[in-house]
Amino acid sequence: MALTSVHPTVSFPVLGAAGRFFAAIGKGLISMGENSSRYRQIQALQTLSDAELAERGIERENIIRVVYADAYWM
């Protein structure tokens, strides 16, 4: 399974410095998310075959639920 990550370049010519500031914040948030251990765990599980997931007792549609099972959900 091939995974692709697209990071569009957004320019804010009207907003100038303010636009660049918020674009930098957005890029930082994306970077933080992609570098989290949970994100890497999700990516690793998504690369497994359905048979390998079944051996671990996981269904493909439940990968995120399994990774975040210890998180508090309201």
Summary of the structure (lengths in Angstrom):
residues: 74
radius of gyration: 17.2
end to end distance: 32.9
largest distance: 53.7
contacts: 133
relative contact order: 0.11
helix: 58%
strand: 0%
